[in-house]
Amino acid sequence: MQRRPTSFDIAALAGVSQPTVSRALSGSPAVSEATRARVFAAAEALNYKVDKNASNLRRQASNTLALLFFEDPTPDDSLINPFYLSMLGSITRTCAQRGYDLLISFQQLSGNWHVDYEDSRKADGIILLGYGNYLEYRPRLEQLIEQGTHFVRWGAPEIGQLGPTIGSDNTQGGADATAHLILQGRRRIAFIGTATPGYPEFLARYHGYCQALADAGIATDVALQRDAISSEDAGQAATEALLASNIAFDAIFAASDLIAIGAMRALAAAGRQVPRSIAVVGFDDLPAASLASPPLTTVMQDPRRAGTVLVDTLLALIRGEDAGNTMLPVRLVTRGSSLGG
């Protein structure tokens, strides 16, 4: 049976981007008449049928944005990554300043949230926070793009990501954290975090870690890398496995603060003092980082600026403007978990 043509097929035939196809088919004034004609000619050649009812429905403004949180493993019942919660105030405030209401919803990754949004049309666009394994999540993003939904997401702002993506300079943050540990005299630095394409933010932090080691003339030892998702339990389990392997290490760079806090819990249970025996650095600068014992050195992301950029990028899309990825700077915050020893 012949596959139904999609807007991606039209984009390839017309020689334009898929977002341009969506804007042209929806009548956006941001598309030139010449480009619009090329898009419609490609659509006709492919026998692509435009759903005029859906297009009209999409153009009805609600002056509301939707913020979708996705479940994450957490030590409490919230199932929301605390870093995403730290953005909430900024997102809410920016929406109010721009004259928009904010609809907040909690979604399970296993649910049909992309279909629910398409059917309800309660908001003009959506902000996506959290996604688990990106490779499993990607087909949902493809469907959002296909149905012409305006969305922006927090993630790894790199080439190949779907939809406008706002995120931190994870590679630089990983390099800064590792370089700091090297300056403290550490040479056997473990990396705890799942460094695979399914977790692109952690993978970028791992690349920064490897680069800092190479810059210092230290070879990357794959035996010092342990997978862990962003939770205290995962950080504790990965550190316990590393300790049980009897591989020598004198520092840990954890891909998130939650992982780092779990790692310090495992080290304390094993009688390994932080930082005297093993230095620890995290990533995020959650409020819990400064309250840990000892206080956690970490790479600070900027949730206030992140929230503002997420909202403004989404509003630009809704207005029919081009909107690309934005990479935000990070800053190393040094505390007791890595100093001295």
Backbone as numpy.savetxt, mean C-alpha at the origin, in Angstrom:
# Nx Ny Nz CAx CAy CAz Cx Cy Cz
-15.83 -20.11 -27.29 -16.67 -18.93 -27.29 -15.79 -17.69 -27.29
-16.13 -16.72 -28.13 -15.28 -15.54 -28.29 -15.36 -14.66 -27.05
-14.22 -14.18 -26.61 -14.16 -13.33 -25.43 -14.77 -11.96 -25.71
-15.52 -11.47 -24.77 -16.11 -10.13 -24.90 -15.02 -9.07 -24.82
-14.99 -8.11 -25.75 -13.95 -7.08 -25.70 -14.09 -6.21 -24.46
-12.95 -5.70 -23.98 -12.92 -4.84 -22.80 -12.33 -3.48 -23.15
-12.38 -2.58 -22.19 -11.81 -1.24 -22.42 -10.30 -1.31 -22.59
-9.67 -2.36 -22.06 -8.23 -2.53 -22.27 -7.95 -2.84 -23.75
-8.84 -3.62 -24.37 -8.68 -3.92 -25.79 -8.84 -2.65 -26.63
-9.81 -1.82 -26.26 -10.00 -0.55 -26.97 -8.77 0.33 -26.84
-8.21 0.39 -25.63 -7.02 1.21 -25.39 -5.86 0.76 -26.28
-5.68 -0.56 -26.39 -4.58 -1.08 -27.20 -4.79 -0.74 -28.67
-6.03 -0.86 -29.16 -6.31 -0.58 -30.57 -6.23 0.91 -30.89
-6.69 1.74 -29.94 -6.70 3.19 -30.17 -5.36 3.85 -29.86
-4.49 3.12 -29.19 -3.19 3.68 -28.84 -3.24 4.70 -27.72
-4.15 4.49 -26.75 -4.27 5.39 -25.62 -4.29 4.55 -24.34
-4.31 5.21 -23.19 -4.37 4.49 -21.92 -5.81 4.06 -21.62
-5.94 3.07 -20.72 -7.28 2.62 -20.37 -8.09 3.71 -19.67
-7.50 4.50 -18.74 -8.28 5.60 -18.15 -8.79 6.58 -19.19
-8.01 6.82 -20.27 -8.47 7.72 -21.32 -9.70 7.14 -22.02
-9.69 5.81 -22.21 -10.86 5.15 -22.81 -12.08 5.36 -21.92
-11.95 5.16 -20.61 -13.07 5.33 -19.69 -13.61 6.76 -19.73
-12.69 7.73 -19.76 -13.14 9.13 -19.80 -13.82 9.45 -21.13
-13.28 8.92 -22.21 -13.87 9.19 -23.52 -15.27 8.60 -23.63
-15.45 7.38 -23.17 -16.75 6.71 -23.26 -17.78 7.33 -22.33
-17.31 7.96 -21.22 -18.25 8.58 -20.28 -18.54 10.03 -20.62
-17.89 10.57 -21.69 -18.16 11.93 -22.11 -17.38 12.99 -21.36
-16.28 12.62 -20.74 -15.50 13.58 -19.98 -14.95 14.68 -20.89
-15.06 15.95 -20.47 -14.53 17.05 -21.27 -13.01 17.10 -21.29
-12.36 16.28 -20.46 -10.90 16.27 -20.41 -10.28 15.58 -21.62
-11.11 14.89 -22.42 -10.61 14.16 -23.58 -10.87 14.99 -24.84
-9.84 15.15 -25.67 -10.00 15.92 -26.90 -10.93 15.20 -27.88
-11.51 15.97 -28.79 -12.44 15.38 -29.75 -11.74 14.37 -30.66
-10.48 14.66 -31.01 -9.73 13.75 -31.87 -9.51 12.41 -31.16
-9.14 12.47 -29.89 -8.92 11.24 -29.12 -10.23 10.50 -28.91
-11.30 11.25 -28.61 -12.60 10.62 -28.40 -13.05 9.87 -29.65
-12.84 10.51 -30.84 -13.23 9.87 -32.09 -12.43 8.59 -32.31
-11.14 8.61 -31.96 -10.30 7.42 -32.13 -10.77 6.29 -31.21
-11.14 6.66 -29.99 -11.61 5.66 -29.04 -12.93 5.04 -29.51
-13.87 5.87 -29.98 -15.16 5.35 -30.42 -15.00 4.51 -31.69
-14.06 4.87 -32.55 -13.81 4.07 -33.75 -13.27 2.70 -33.37
-12.37 2.66 -32.38 -11.83 1.38 -31.92 -12.92 0.54 -31.26
-13.78 1.20 -30.47 -14.88 0.49 -29.81 -15.82 -0.13 -30.84
-16.11 0.64 -31.90 -17.01 0.14 -32.94 -16.37 -1.04 -33.68
-15.07 -0.92 -33.95 -14.37 -2.00 -34.66 -14.38 -3.30 -33.86
-14.40 -3.17 -32.52 -14.37 -4.35 -31.66 -15.77 -4.80 -31.24
-16.81 -4.07 -31.75 -18.20 -4.37 -31.37 -18.41 -4.24 -29.87
-17.76 -3.24 -29.30 -17.88 -2.97 -27.87 -19.14 -2.16 -27.63
-20.00 -2.60 -26.72 -21.25 -1.92 -26.44 -21.12 -1.10 -25.16
-21.40 0.19 -25.26 -21.34 1.07 -24.10 -22.66 1.02 -23.36
-22.62 0.76 -22.05 -23.82 0.74 -21.22 -24.16 2.17 -20.85
-25.08 2.78 -21.61 -25.41 4.19 -21.40 -26.05 4.42 -20.03
-26.84 3.45 -19.55 -27.46 3.61 -18.24 -26.41 3.67 -17.15
-25.41 2.78 -17.23 -24.33 2.78 -16.23 -23.53 4.07 -16.32
-23.30 4.55 -17.54 -22.54 5.79 -17.71 -23.28 6.96 -17.11
-24.59 7.03 -17.35 -25.38 8.12 -16.78 -25.38 8.06 -15.26
-25.48 6.83 -14.73 -25.49 6.66 -13.29 -24.17 7.11 -12.68
-23.07 6.83 -13.38 -21.76 7.22 -12.87 -21.60 8.73 -12.82
-22.28 9.44 -13.73 -22.12 10.89 -13.78 -22.97 11.62 -12.75
-23.84 10.89 -12.02 -24.65 11.51 -10.99 -23.79 11.70 -9.74
-23.48 12.92 -9.40 -22.59 13.20 -8.27 -23.35 13.08 -6.96
-22.71 12.44 -5.99 -23.29 12.31 -4.66 -22.60 13.22 -3.66
-21.48 13.83 -4.08 -20.64 14.62 -3.17 -20.22 13.82 -1.95
-19.99 12.54 -2.17 -19.56 11.63 -1.12 -18.43 10.76 -1.64
-17.43 10.56 -0.80 -16.36 9.62 -1.11 -16.49 8.43 -0.16
-16.11 7.26 -0.65 -16.16 6.05 0.18 -14.74 5.64 0.56
-14.55 5.32 1.82 -13.27 4.80 2.32 -13.50 3.36 2.73
-12.81 2.44 2.04 -12.97 1.02 2.33 -11.72 0.49 3.04
-11.90 0.07 4.28 -10.86 -0.63 5.02 -11.00 -2.12 4.75
-9.88 -2.81 4.61 -9.92 -4.26 4.45 -9.31 -4.93 5.66
-9.81 -6.09 5.98 -9.41 -6.77 7.21 -7.93 -7.11 7.21
-7.31 -6.92 8.36 -5.91 -7.27 8.58 -5.83 -8.01 9.91
-4.90 -8.95 10.06 -4.75 -9.61 11.37 -4.22 -8.62 12.39
-4.93 -8.43 13.49 -4.53 -7.50 14.54 -4.70 -8.17 15.89
-3.99 -7.68 16.93 -4.11 -8.29 18.25 -5.46 -8.01 18.91
-6.22 -7.03 18.40 -7.55 -6.76 18.94 -8.61 -7.18 17.92
-9.85 -6.77 18.17 -10.96 -7.19 17.31 -11.21 -6.23 16.15
-10.37 -5.19 16.01 -10.64 -4.20 14.96 -10.38 -4.75 13.56
-9.37 -5.63 13.43 -8.96 -6.19 12.14 -8.59 -5.10 11.14
-8.15 -3.96 11.64 -7.70 -2.86 10.79 -6.27 -2.50 11.18
-5.38 -2.48 10.21 -4.00 -2.11 10.46 -3.95 -0.73 11.11
-3.30 -0.59 12.26 -3.29 0.71 12.95 -2.67 1.83 12.13
-1.80 1.51 11.17 -1.25 2.58 10.33 -2.35 3.19 9.47
-3.27 2.36 8.96 -4.37 2.89 8.17 -5.31 3.73 9.03
-5.51 3.32 10.27 -6.33 4.12 11.17 -5.72 5.50 11.40
-4.38 5.56 11.38 -3.72 6.85 11.61 -3.98 7.84 10.48
-4.40 7.34 9.29 -4.74 8.23 8.18 -6.16 8.79 8.27
-6.98 8.17 9.10 -8.41 8.47 9.07 -8.71 9.93 9.36
-8.04 10.49 10.35 -8.30 11.89 10.69 -8.00 12.82 9.54
-6.87 12.60 8.86 -6.49 13.44 7.74 -7.46 13.30 6.58
-7.88 12.06 6.29 -8.83 11.83 5.19 -10.16 12.52 5.49
-10.65 12.37 6.72 -11.92 13.00 7.11 -11.84 14.51 7.02
-10.76 15.07 7.53 -10.60 16.53 7.54 -10.49 17.08 6.12
-9.73 16.40 5.26 -9.56 16.87 3.89 -10.88 16.79 3.12
-11.64 15.73 3.32 -12.96 15.64 2.68 -13.84 16.82 3.08
-13.86 17.14 4.37 -14.68 18.26 4.84 -14.22 19.57 4.21
-12.91 19.76 4.13 -12.38 20.99 3.53 -12.72 21.11 2.06
-12.85 19.97 1.37 -13.16 19.98 -0.06 -14.66 19.91 -0.34
-15.48 19.92 0.73 -16.93 19.92 0.56 -17.52 18.55 0.28
-16.87 17.49 0.74 -17.36 16.13 0.51 -17.65 15.43 1.83
-18.68 14.60 1.81 -18.93 13.69 2.92 -18.07 12.44 2.74
-17.88 11.70 3.83 -17.06 10.48 3.78 -17.88 9.31 4.29
-18.00 8.28 3.49 -18.67 7.04 3.85 -17.60 6.00 4.16
-17.58 5.50 5.39 -16.55 4.55 5.81 -17.15 3.16 5.90
-16.46 2.19 5.31 -16.97 0.82 5.29 -15.83 -0.15 5.54
-16.13 -1.22 6.24 -15.17 -2.29 6.50 -15.52 -3.46 5.61
-14.54 -3.97 4.87 -14.80 -5.02 3.89 -13.90 -6.22 4.14
-14.42 -7.39 3.88 -13.60 -8.60 3.87 -13.07 -8.82 2.46
-11.81 -9.21 2.37 -11.22 -9.44 1.06 -11.94 -10.55 0.29
-12.58 -11.46 1.04 -13.29 -12.55 0.38 -14.65 -12.13 -0.16
-15.12 -10.94 0.22 -16.44 -10.48 -0.21 -16.41 -9.87 -1.61
-17.60 -9.62 -2.14 -17.73 -9.02 -3.47 -17.87 -7.51 -3.36
-16.91 -6.89 -2.68 -17.01 -5.45 -2.44 -16.99 -4.66 -3.74
-16.26 -5.14 -4.75 -16.19 -4.42 -6.02 -17.55 -4.44 -6.73
-18.29 -5.54 -6.60 -19.63 -5.62 -7.19 -20.60 -4.77 -6.39
-20.49 -4.84 -5.06 -21.37 -4.04 -4.22 -21.26 -2.57 -4.55
-20.06 -2.09 -4.73 -19.89 -0.67 -5.03 -20.49 -0.32 -6.38
-20.27 -1.16 -7.36 -20.80 -0.90 -8.70 -22.32 -0.80 -8.66
-22.96 -1.67 -7.88 -24.42 -1.70 -7.83 -25.00 -0.52 -7.05
-24.35 -0.15 -5.94 -24.96 0.84 -5.05 -24.76 2.28 -5.50
-23.57 2.60 -6.02 -23.26 3.97 -6.44 -23.58 4.99 -5.35
-23.15 4.67 -4.14 -23.39 5.59 -3.03 -22.37 6.71 -2.97
-21.28 6.59 -3.72 -20.23 7.58 -3.66 -19.66 7.85 -5.04
-18.99 8.98 -5.19 -18.41 9.35 -6.49 -17.08 8.65 -6.74
-16.46 8.13 -5.71 -15.18 7.44 -5.86 -14.81 6.78 -4.55
-13.81 5.92 -4.59 -13.45 5.16 -3.39 -11.95 5.24 -3.13
-11.62 5.23 -1.83 -10.25 5.14 -1.35 -10.08 3.75 -0.74
-9.06 3.02 -1.18 -8.84 1.65 -0.75 -7.63 1.59 0.17
-7.81 1.06 1.37 -6.72 0.90 2.33 -6.64 -0.57 2.75
-5.49 -1.19 2.47 -5.26 -2.58 2.84 -5.67 -3.53 1.73
-4.90 -4.60 1.55 -5.23 -5.51 0.46 -4.69 -6.92 0.62
-3.94 -7.23 1.67 -3.40 -8.59 1.81 -2.40 -8.88 0.71
-2.58 -10.01 0.03 -1.69 -10.39 -1.06 -2.10 -9.64 -2.32
-1.23 -8.80 -2.84 -1.58 -7.96 -3.99 -1.92 -8.78 -5.23
-1.27 -9.91 -5.42 -1.53 -10.71 -6.61 -2.95 -11.29 -6.58
-3.46 -11.59 -5.39 -4.83 -12.06 -5.27 -5.84 -10.91 -5.38
-5.40 -9.74 -5.00 -6.24 -8.54 -4.97 -6.37 -7.89 -6.34
-5.36 -8.07 -7.18 -5.27 -7.37 -8.46 -6.50 -7.58 -9.37
-7.07 -8.80 -9.49 -8.24 -8.95 -10.36 -9.41 -8.06 -9.96
-9.56 -7.75 -8.66 -10.63 -6.84 -8.23 -10.36 -5.43 -8.76
-9.10 -5.03 -8.74 -8.76 -3.70 -9.27 -9.02 -3.64 -10.77
-8.70 -4.72 -11.46 -8.96 -4.76 -12.90 -10.45 -4.58 -13.19
-11.29 -5.17 -12.34 -12.72 -5.04 -12.55 -13.19 -3.61 -12.27
-12.62 -2.97 -11.25 -12.96 -1.57 -10.97 -12.61 -0.69 -12.16
-11.45 -0.93 -12.75 -11.02 -0.15 -13.91 -11.96 -0.41 -15.08
-12.33 -1.66 -15.29 -13.19 -2.02 -16.41 -14.56 -1.36 -16.31
-15.09 -1.25 -15.09 -16.41 -0.67 -14.94 -16.37 0.85 -14.79
-15.18 1.42 -14.90 -15.06 2.89 -14.90 -15.15 3.53 -13.54
-14.89 2.78 -12.48 -14.96 3.32 -11.12 -13.76 4.22 -10.84
-14.02 5.35 -10.23 -12.92 6.22 -9.79 -12.41 5.69 -8.46
-11.13 5.34 -8.40 -10.58 4.87 -7.14 -9.11 5.24 -7.05
-8.65 5.32 -5.81 -7.24 5.54 -5.51 -6.90 4.64 -4.33
-5.65 4.21 -4.25 -5.30 3.25 -3.21 -3.96 3.58 -2.58
-3.80 3.11 -1.35 -2.51 3.18 -0.68 -1.75 1.90 -0.96
-0.50 2.03 -1.39 0.28 0.84 -1.70 1.68 1.21 -2.12
2.23 0.44 -3.04 3.58 0.68 -3.55 3.47 1.48 -4.84
3.85 2.76 -4.83 3.68 3.61 -6.02 4.75 3.34 -7.08
4.66 2.18 -7.69 5.68 1.77 -8.64 5.04 1.42 -9.98
5.84 1.32 -11.01 5.36 0.96 -12.34 4.71 -0.43 -12.29
3.55 -0.55 -12.94 2.87 -1.83 -12.99 1.74 -1.97 -12.01
1.63 -1.04 -11.04 0.51 -1.08 -10.11 -0.75 -0.56 -10.81
-1.91 -1.11 -10.45 -3.16 -0.72 -11.09 -3.81 0.43 -10.34
-4.24 1.44 -11.12 -4.90 2.59 -10.53 -3.91 3.52 -9.88
-4.27 4.80 -9.70 -3.38 5.74 -9.01 -3.05 5.22 -7.61
-1.78 5.12 -7.31 -1.33 4.54 -6.05 -0.49 5.56 -5.29
-0.87 5.81 -4.06 -0.13 6.71 -3.17 0.61 5.85 -2.16
1.87 6.15 -1.94 2.63 5.35 -0.99 3.92 6.03 -0.61
4.64 5.41 0.29 5.90 5.96 0.78 7.07 5.45 -0.05
8.21 6.12 0.11 9.44 5.68 -0.55 10.00 4.51 0.26
9.44 3.34 0.02 9.78 2.17 0.81 11.23 1.73 0.62
11.74 1.87 -0.61 13.12 1.48 -0.87 14.09 2.35 -0.08
13.86 3.65 -0.10 14.73 4.56 0.65 14.62 4.29 2.14
13.40 4.04 2.60 13.22 3.74 4.02 13.97 2.49 4.44
13.91 1.45 3.60 14.65 0.23 3.91 16.15 0.46 3.93
16.62 1.29 3.00 18.05 1.60 2.95 18.48 2.40 4.18
17.66 3.38 4.58 17.99 4.22 5.73 18.03 3.39 7.02
17.06 2.50 7.18 17.01 1.68 8.39 18.24 0.78 8.48
18.60 0.17 7.37 19.74 -0.76 7.36 21.06 -0.02 7.52
21.18 1.13 6.85 22.40 1.92 6.99 22.60 2.38 8.44
21.50 2.71 9.10 21.59 3.10 10.52 22.12 1.95 11.37
21.63 0.75 11.14 22.12 -0.40 11.89 23.59 -0.68 11.62
23.99 -0.50 10.38 25.40 -0.69 10.03 26.27 0.33 10.76
25.80 1.57 10.84 26.55 2.62 11.56 26.67 2.31 13.05
25.73 1.51 13.57 25.80 1.11 14.97 26.73 -0.08 15.17
27.40 -0.50 14.09 28.36 -1.61 14.18 27.77 -2.98 13.93
26.53 -3.02 13.46 25.88 -4.31 13.19 26.25 -4.81 11.80
26.51 -6.09 11.68 26.90 -6.66 10.39 26.03 -7.85 9.97
25.45 -8.52 10.94 24.58 -9.67 10.64 23.13 -9.22 10.87
22.58 -8.54 9.89 21.27 -7.91 10.03 20.21 -8.78 9.36
19.24 -9.22 10.13 18.14 -10.02 9.59 17.04 -9.11 9.06
16.34 -9.59 8.04 15.15 -8.89 7.52 13.95 -9.78 7.76
12.95 -9.25 8.48 11.74 -10.02 8.75 10.56 -9.33 8.06
9.99 -10.01 7.09 8.88 -9.49 6.29 8.81 -10.26 4.99
7.61 -10.50 4.51 7.44 -11.30 3.29 7.84 -10.47 2.07
9.00 -10.77 1.52 9.58 -9.98 0.42 9.29 -10.67 -0.91
8.03 -10.62 -1.34 7.61 -11.22 -2.60 6.74 -10.23 -3.36
6.49 -10.46 -4.67 5.62 -9.54 -5.44 4.21 -9.42 -4.88
3.75 -10.39 -4.10 2.45 -10.28 -3.48 2.40 -9.24 -2.38
3.57 -8.82 -1.88 3.68 -7.81 -0.83 4.67 -6.74 -1.30
4.27 -5.94 -2.28 5.23 -5.04 -2.95 5.86 -3.99 -2.03
5.15 -3.55 -1.00 5.75 -2.58 -0.10 6.89 -3.22 0.69
6.66 -4.41 1.21 7.71 -5.13 1.93 8.87 -5.46 0.99
8.54 -5.82 -0.24 9.59 -6.16 -1.20 10.48 -4.95 -1.48
9.89 -3.77 -1.60 10.68 -2.56 -1.82 11.57 -2.26 -0.61
11.07 -2.49 0.58 11.87 -2.28 1.80 13.04 -3.28 1.83
12.77 -4.49 1.37 13.84 -5.49 1.30 14.90 -5.07 0.27
14.48 -4.53 -0.85 15.44 -4.05 -1.85 16.32 -2.95 -1.27
15.73 -2.05 -0.49 16.53 -1.01 0.16 17.52 -1.59 1.15
17.08 -2.59 1.89 17.95 -3.31 2.83 19.13 -3.92 2.10
18.87 -4.60 0.99 19.95 -5.23 0.21 20.92 -4.20 -0.34
20.37 -3.07 -0.79 21.22 -2.02 -1.36 22.14 -1.42 -0.31
21.61 -1.18 0.89 22.45 -0.62 1.96 23.55 -1.60 2.35
23.24 -2.89 2.39 24.27 -3.88 2.69 25.35 -3.86 1.61
24.93 -3.82 0.35 25.89 -3.80 -0.75 26.76 -2.55 -0.69
26.17 -1.41 -0.38 26.93 -0.16 -0.29 27.99 -0.23 0.80
27.74 -1.03 1.83 28.70 -1.18 2.93 29.64 -2.35 2.71
29.53 -3.02 1.55 30.40 -4.15 1.27 30.01 -5.42 2.01
28.74 -5.52 2.40 28.26 -6.69 3.14 27.37 -7.52 2.20
27.67 -8.79 2.07 26.87 -9.65 1.20 25.53 -9.96 1.84
24.48 -10.00 1.02 23.15 -10.37 1.51 23.12 -11.88 1.76
22.73 -12.26 2.96 22.62 -13.67 3.33 21.13 -14.02 3.35
20.69 -14.83 2.40 19.26 -15.17 2.30 18.77 -15.92 3.53
19.68 -16.51 4.27 19.28 -17.24 5.48 18.81 -16.29 6.57
19.13 -15.00 6.42 18.73 -14.00 7.41 17.39 -13.35 7.08
16.74 -13.80 6.04 15.41 -13.27 5.69 14.34 -14.27 6.11
13.33 -13.78 6.81 12.22 -14.63 7.25 10.90 -13.96 6.87
9.99 -14.73 6.30 8.69 -14.21 5.91 7.84 -13.89 7.13
7.05 -12.82 7.01 6.08 -12.47 8.05 5.13 -11.43 7.47
3.84 -11.60 7.70 2.88 -10.54 7.38 2.92 -9.51 8.49
2.20 -8.42 8.35 2.29 -7.33 9.31 1.42 -7.59 10.53
1.95 -8.39 11.45 1.27 -8.63 12.72 2.31 -8.97 13.77
1.97 -8.73 15.03 2.88 -9.05 16.11 3.14 -10.55 16.19
2.08 -11.34 16.04 2.23 -12.79 16.12 3.17 -13.31 15.04
3.03 -12.76 13.80 3.90 -13.19 12.71 5.34 -12.79 12.97
5.56 -11.60 13.52 6.91 -11.16 13.85 7.53 -12.01 14.93
6.73 -12.38 15.92 7.24 -13.22 17.00 7.60 -14.61 16.47
6.71 -15.19 15.65 6.96 -16.53 15.13 8.19 -16.57 14.24
8.36 -15.55 13.39 9.51 -15.51 12.49 10.81 -15.37 13.28
10.78 -14.57 14.34 11.99 -14.38 15.15 12.31 -15.65 15.94
11.29 -16.31 16.44 11.52 -17.58 17.13 12.15 -18.61 16.19
11.70 -18.64 14.95 12.28 -19.56 13.97 13.72 -19.20 13.66
14.00 -17.91 13.59 15.37 -17.46 13.33 16.29 -17.84 14.48
15.81 -17.65 15.71 16.60 -18.03 16.88 16.84 -19.54 16.91
15.82 -20.30 16.56 15.94 -21.76 16.60 16.89 -22.29 15.54
17.13 -21.52 14.50 18.02 -21.96 13.42 19.49 -21.90 13.80
19.78 -21.19 14.90 21.15 -21.00 15.38 22.02 -20.23 14.39
21.39 -19.46 13.49 22.13 -18.57 12.59 22.49 -17.30 13.36
23.73 -16.91 13.30 24.18 -15.73 14.04 23.60 -14.46 13.42
23.05 -13.58 14.27 22.60 -12.26 13.81 22.67 -11.29 14.98
22.93 -10.03 14.66 23.06 -9.03 15.73 22.08 -7.86 15.57
21.17 -7.95 14.58 20.18 -6.90 14.39 19.02 -7.44 13.57
17.87 -6.78 13.70 16.69 -7.10 12.91 16.14 -5.81 12.31
15.94 -5.82 11.00 15.13 -4.78 10.36 13.80 -5.43 10.04
12.76 -5.00 10.71 11.42 -5.54 10.51 10.66 -4.67 9.52
9.88 -5.29 8.64 9.19 -4.57 7.58 8.02 -3.75 8.09
7.65 -3.88 9.35 6.62 -3.03 9.94 6.85 -2.96 11.45
6.24 -1.98 12.09 6.36 -1.86 13.54 5.72 -3.05 14.25
4.60 -3.53 13.73 3.93 -4.66 14.37 4.85 -5.88 14.36
5.52 -6.11 13.23 6.48 -7.22 13.16 7.61 -7.00 14.16
8.11 -5.76 14.24 9.22 -5.45 15.15 8.83 -5.67 16.60
7.62 -5.27 16.98 7.17 -5.45 18.36 7.06 -6.93 18.68
6.55 -7.72 17.74 6.51 -9.17 17.94 7.90 -9.76 18.04
8.83 -9.23 17.24 10.21 -9.71 17.28 10.83 -9.44 18.65
10.61 -8.25 19.20 11.17 -7.91 20.51 10.56 -8.79 21.60
9.31 -9.16 21.42 8.67 -10.06 22.38 9.37 -11.42 22.38
9.69 -11.92 21.19 10.39 -13.21 21.08 11.80 -13.12 21.64
12.47 -12.01 21.38 13.84 -11.84 21.89 13.85 -11.80 23.40
12.87 -11.08 23.99 12.80 -10.99 25.45 12.55 -12.37 26.07
11.67 -13.15 25.43 11.38 -14.49 25.95 12.60 -15.40 25.87
13.49 -15.14 24.91 14.69 -15.95 24.74 15.87 -15.41 25.54
15.64 -14.34 26.31 16.71 -13.78 27.11 17.72 -12.96 26.33
17.34 -12.49 25.13 18.24 -11.68 24.30 17.88 -10.21 24.49
18.81 -9.44 25.02 18.54 -8.05 25.33 18.58 -7.17 24.09
17.64 -6.22 24.02 17.57 -5.23 22.95 17.92 -3.87 23.56
18.92 -3.16 23.04 19.70 -3.47 21.84 21.06 -4.12 22.12
21.37 -4.40 23.40 22.72 -4.87 23.72 23.09 -6.11 22.92
22.19 -7.08 22.86 22.46 -8.29 22.11 22.03 -8.16 20.65
20.83 -7.67 20.45 20.27 -7.55 19.10 19.54 -6.22 18.98
19.92 -5.40 18.01 19.24 -4.14 17.74 18.03 -4.40 16.84
17.00 -3.57 16.99 15.76 -3.76 16.22 15.30 -2.42 15.65
14.91 -2.43 14.38 14.32 -1.27 13.72 13.03 -1.71 13.03
12.00 -0.88 13.11 10.72 -1.17 12.46 10.45 -0.22 11.31
9.17 -0.15 10.93 8.77 0.70 9.80 7.30 1.08 10.00
7.01 2.36 10.06 5.65 2.95 10.14 5.61 4.11 11.11
6.22 3.95 12.30 6.12 4.87 13.43 4.70 4.96 13.95
4.17 3.80 14.31 2.88 3.75 14.99 3.02 4.35 16.39
1.93 4.80 17.00 2.02 5.27 18.39 2.64 4.24 19.33
2.39 2.96 19.06 2.94 1.90 19.92 4.46 1.83 19.86
5.07 2.36 18.80 6.52 2.28 18.65 7.24 3.03 19.77
6.76 4.22 20.10 7.42 5.01 21.15 7.10 4.48 22.54
6.07 3.64 22.65 5.68 3.09 23.95 6.28 1.71 24.21
6.93 1.13 23.20 7.54 -0.19 23.37 8.69 -0.11 24.37
9.12 -1.25 24.84 10.24 -1.30 25.78 11.33 -2.22 25.24
12.47 -1.63 24.81 12.75 -0.19 24.74 11.99 0.47 23.60
11.90 1.81 23.59 11.23 2.50 22.49 11.85 2.11 21.15
10.99 1.95 20.14 11.40 1.36 18.87 11.90 2.40 17.87
13.12 2.20 17.39 13.61 2.96 16.23 12.81 2.50 15.02
12.40 3.45 14.18 11.53 3.09 13.08 11.62 4.10 11.94
11.12 3.72 10.79 11.02 4.62 9.64 9.62 5.22 9.65
9.55 6.53 9.75 8.27 7.21 9.88 7.64 7.48 8.52
6.41 6.99 8.34 5.59 7.41 7.22 4.72 8.58 7.68
4.21 9.36 6.75 3.47 10.58 7.09 1.98 10.36 6.83
1.22 9.92 7.83 -0.21 9.64 7.59 -1.02 10.88 7.29
-0.63 12.03 7.84 -1.39 13.25 7.59 -1.31 13.64 6.12
-0.10 13.69 5.59 0.05 14.04 4.18 -0.55 12.95 3.29
-0.41 11.70 3.71 -0.95 10.60 2.92 -2.45 10.75 2.74
-3.16 11.07 3.82 -4.60 11.22 3.73 -5.01 12.33 2.79
-4.30 13.46 2.86 -4.60 14.60 1.98 -4.38 14.24 0.52
-3.26 13.60 0.23 -2.94 13.25 -1.17 -3.93 12.22 -1.70
-4.35 11.27 -0.88 -5.32 10.28 -1.32 -6.63 10.95 -1.75
-7.12 11.86 -0.93 -8.38 12.54 -1.24 -8.22 13.42 -2.48
-7.18 14.22 -2.53 -7.01 15.15 -3.66 -6.79 14.40 -4.98
-6.09 13.28 -4.94 -5.90 12.50 -6.16 -7.22 11.92 -6.65
-8.04 11.43 -5.72 -9.34 10.89 -6.10 -10.23 11.98 -6.69
-10.23 13.16 -6.11 -11.05 14.26 -6.63 -10.59 14.68 -8.02
-9.30 14.62 -8.26 -8.78 14.94 -9.60 -9.33 13.94 -10.62
-9.35 12.67 -10.24 -9.90 11.65 -11.14 -11.38 11.91 -11.43
-12.13 12.24 -10.39 -13.56 12.50 -10.55 -13.80 13.68 -11.49
-12.90 14.66 -11.46 -13.01 15.82 -12.36 -12.58 15.49 -13.79
-12.09 14.27 -14.01 -11.66 13.88 -15.34 -10.22 14.24 -15.65
-9.43 14.56 -14.63 -8.04 14.93 -14.83 -7.15 13.69 -14.73
-5.99 13.77 -15.35 -5.01 12.68 -15.22 -4.44 12.69 -13.81
-4.28 11.53 -13.24 -3.72 11.41 -11.90 -2.84 10.17 -11.85
-1.59 10.36 -11.51 -0.66 9.25 -11.46 -0.31 8.87 -10.03
0.75 8.09 -9.90 1.22 7.68 -8.59 1.95 8.82 -7.88
1.93 8.77 -6.56 2.66 9.75 -5.75 3.48 9.01 -4.71
4.78 9.29 -4.66 5.66 8.68 -3.67 6.00 9.72 -2.61
5.71 9.42 -1.36 5.93 10.35 -0.26 7.24 10.02 0.46
7.95 11.04 0.93 9.22 10.79 1.62 9.01 10.16 2.99
10.06 9.53 3.50 10.04 8.91 4.82 11.18 9.49 5.64
11.15 9.23 6.95 12.21 9.75 7.83 12.50 8.75 8.92
13.79 8.49 9.16 14.20 7.57 10.22 14.08 8.27 11.57
13.43 7.62 12.53 13.30 8.12 13.89 14.07 7.17 14.81
15.17 7.63 15.40 16.01 6.76 16.22 15.57 6.78 17.68
15.50 5.59 18.26 15.12 5.43 19.68 16.00 4.33 20.29
15.64 3.91 21.46 16.50 3.01 22.24 16.69 1.62 21.69
15.82 1.14 20.83 15.93 -0.25 20.37 17.12 -0.52 19.46
17.78 0.57 18.99 18.91 0.37 18.09 20.16 1.11 18.50
20.07 1.95 19.50 21.20 2.81 19.87 22.01 2.17 21.00
23.31 2.24 20.89 24.17 1.66 21.92 24.27 0.16 21.75
24.46 -0.53 22.85 24.56 -1.98 22.79 25.97 -2.47 22.92
